[in-house]
Amino acid sequence: MCAWRGILQEVFGSEMVVKLDLFHAVLQVVKCIPKRHPFAYRCCQAFRLVLRDPSDTGEKRSLQTPSLEVMLENTDNFLKTWKDISHANLTVLTVAAIKEIENLKKRNQSFLTPCDNVFFIYVI
């Protein structure tokens, strides 16, 4: 991931700060969801929508990225919906996945402010 960020930083120069592209942000969480869990696919599909405008639910992104407040609200709603869903006593959101989501929220709050020149590459 660092090599990819370096390539992007070279392309966009010092005027933009490339922190983390959305593909890798989502991947950090998705890799912690047990693949064999019967709800894993649905959970991953729901999580990829967290960083989108709530009305942008199609297969491909069609709207601009929402504000930080909207993304944080989407994240909280996702956690409320999925953190207690289990099958055969196995939760779909593992402790590691929840920790990654919380880390993502903290990182977003620390570097996404309206005056920052932060750039995300949208490949979700």
Order of alpha helices (4+ residues) and beta strands (2+ residues): alpha-beta-alpha-alpha-alpha-beta-beta-alpha-beta
